[in-house]
Amino acid sequence: MANLEMSRAQRLDQRVIEQMPTLTRSYASKLIETGKVTVNGEVVTKSGYKMRAGDEVAVDHDDELFRQIPVIELPVVYEDEDCVVIIKPVGLLTHSKGAFNPEATVATWLRGRLRSMEGERAGIVHRLDRATSGVMICAKTPDAHSWLQKQFAQRRTKKNYAAIISGHLNQPEAVIDMPIERNPKKPQTFRVGANGKSAVTQYHTLQMIDGYSLLELKPTTGRTHQLRVHMANLGHPIVGDVLYDGPQADRLFLHAHHLELTLPNRERTVFTAPLPPEFAEFMQHHG
């Protein structure tokens, strides 16, 4: 009787994970919600559906896909028992979005270092766009994740980016205070808009050559595509940013250069990802 009651109380997402142990709870839920799971031949789309004794569950998912995720190595700047600081290369996703994606990401690289954490975004504290390179910090424990996320949320981190933009700004340095909202006409992009969320960026011009400028950018907020949108709105998009009408280039010339924060061990630290050589090469080639 006890076993029967236990079986009746089991949730569908728990049964899916039981049958396919490589799945995370969040991904199992997505499979259920998108109609990939049947109970006794009928599609069930609620993760919390209560199982009964004898129920047969079928999952439309090839578990072999998980074994196809490439193993990658990332440059580690710093690591302790709480966190790890890396240099993310251009082209690497921070984490997958939505449906299962068999490509390597920062999140898949991080999995082997995590303790008591699971999910597609486990350990991810902040993100860099796929096309952006630079320094990132990841958490290895739930407590470290909470500690670090609070610093980003409360703006107690200091972020410093390098960017090459098209043209020359009117002022060598200034503060850009322009709210950012999603662009309804092109949902994968954002724009400056009165109904958007507050977004503030400080910039300083480091070098000017014919037709281009090398900038230091310091965002005090962390809106998606913030630096890219602010530069494009000023009429000086970042080189290589084809999403926001920037000049064509081999890469997006945006790099997370410095990150200052307080580690879970309470030490205030600055981490640096040196500028990729292509930045100097671009400036020399066009200068």
Long-range contacts (C-beta under 8 A, 24 or more apart in sequence): 4-53, 7-51, 7-52, 7-53, 8-50, 8-51, 8-52, 8-53, 9-50, 9-51, 10-50, 10-51, 11-47, 11-48, 11-49, 11-50, 11-51, 12-37, 12-39, 12-44, 12-46, 12-47, 12-48, 12-49, 12-50, 12-51, 12-57, 13-47, 13-48, 14-51, 15-51, 15-55, 15-57, 16-57, 16-59, 19-57, 19-59, 20-59, 20-61, 20-63, 22-63, 22-66, 23-61, 23-63, 24-118, 24-119, 24-120, 24-122, 25-118, 25-119, 26-118, 26-119, 26-120, 27-100, 27-120, 30-98, 30-99, 30-100, 31-59, 31-60, 31-61, 34-99, 36-60, 36-61, 61-100, 65-100, 65-102, 66-102, 68-102, 69-102, 69-103, 69-104, 69-108, 70-103, 70-104, 71-104, 72-104, 72-108, 72-109, 73-109, 74-106, 74-109, 77-135, 77-271, 77-272, 77-273, 78-269, 78-271, 80-263, 80-265, 81-140, 81-141, 82-139, 82-140, 82-141, 82-143, 82-144, 82-147, 82-263, 82-264, 82-265, 83-137, 83-138, 83-139, 83-140, 83-144, 83-148, 83-263, 83-264, 84-110, 84-113, 84-137, 84-138, 84-140, 85-135, 85-136, 85-137, 85-138, 85-259, 85-271, 86-135, 86-136, 86-137, 86-138, 87-133, 87-134, 87-135, 87-136, 87-273, 88-128, 88-132, 88-133, 88-134, 88-135, 88-136, 88-256, 89-133, 90-130, 90-131, 90-132, 90-133, 90-251, 90-252, 90-276, 91-130, 91-131, 92-130, 93-130, 94-124, 94-127, 94-128, 94-130, 94-136, 95-120, 95-121, 95-124, 95-127, 96-120, 106-136, 106-138, 110-138, 110-140, 113-138, 113-140, 114-140, 114-141, 115-140, 115-141, 116-141, 116-142, 117-141, 117-142, 117-145, 125-149, 125-152, 126-152, 126-222, 128-256, 129-225, 129-228, 129-252, 129-254, 131-240, 131-241, 131-251, 131-252, 131-254, 132-252, 132-254, 132-255, 132-256, 133-251, 133-254, 133-255, 133-256, 133-273, 133-276, 134-161, 134-255, 134-256, 134-257, 134-273, 135-256, 135-257, 135-258, 135-259, 135-271, 135-272, 135-273, 136-256, 136-259, 137-259, 137-261, 137-271, 139-264, 143-264, 144-264, 147-264, 148-261, 148-264, 151-261, 151-262, 152-222, 155-220, 155-221, 156-261, 156-262, 157-259, 157-260, 157-261, 158-218, 158-258, 158-259, 158-260, 158-261, 158-270, 159-218, 159-219, 159-222, 159-256, 159-258, 159-259, 159-260, 160-216, 160-217, 160-218, 160-256, 160-257, 160-258, 160-259, 160-260, 161-216, 161-217, 161-218, 161-219, 161-227, 161-254, 161-255, 161-256, 161-257, 162-206, 162-214, 162-215, 162-216, 162-217, 162-254, 162-255, 162-257, 162-275, 162-279, 163-214, 163-215, 163-217, 163-227, 163-231, 163-238, 163-253, 163-254, 163-255, 164-212, 164-213, 164-214, 164-215, 164-238, 164-239, 164-253, 164-279, 164-282, 164-283, 165-212, 165-213, 165-215, 165-231, 165-236, 165-237, 165-238, 165-239, 166-211, 166-212, 166-236, 166-237, 166-238, 166-239, 166-246, 166-247, 167-211, 167-212, 167-213, 167-235, 167-236, 168-205, 168-208, 168-213, 168-236, 169-203, 169-205, 169-213, 169-215, 169-234, 169-236, 172-204, 172-205, 173-202, 173-203, 173-204, 173-205, 174-202, 174-203, 175-200, 175-201, 175-202, 175-203, 176-200, 176-201, 176-202, 176-203, 176-230, 176-234, 178-230, 178-233, 180-223, 180-224, 180-225, 180-226, 180-229, 180-230, 188-243, 189-225, 189-243, 189-244, 190-223, 190-224, 190-225, 190-229, 191-229, 191-233, 192-229, 192-230, 192-233, 196-223, 197-221, 197-223, 199-223, 199-226, 199-229, 199-230, 201-226, 201-227, 201-230, 207-283, 209-283, 209-286, 209-287, 210-286, 210-287, 211-286, 212-239, 212-282, 212-283, 212-286, 214-279, 214-283, 216-257, 227-254, 228-254, 239-282, 249-282, 250-278, 251-278, 253-278, 253-279, 253-282, 255-279
